[in-house]
Amino acid sequence: MDLVRFGKQWEINTREDYDKAMEALEGADFCARMCDDYATERREREEVARQMAEVVRTAKQKGLI
């Protein structure tokens, strides 16, 4: 599990790329929830949600999901 990387753009070309991105983002969300500072947690979780939505949108456009 890694911390969220703000502004990261995921390259999704295969189902494997999608699965890896979602797994990494789920781990980042878990780490964000462990943060002691609520404002930081909220910013990080919002960024994770934004990236997840982008990954899902890209995967759907390419017919991967």
Number of C-alpha atoms within 10 A of each C-alpha: 12 13 15 22 13 12 10 10 10 15 12 20 13 14 14 11 16 21 13 14 19 18 13 18 24 19 17 21 22 17 17 23 16 11 13 9 10 12 10 13 18 14 14 22 21 14 20 26 15 13 22 19 13 15 22 17 14 18 19 11 10 13 11 15 12
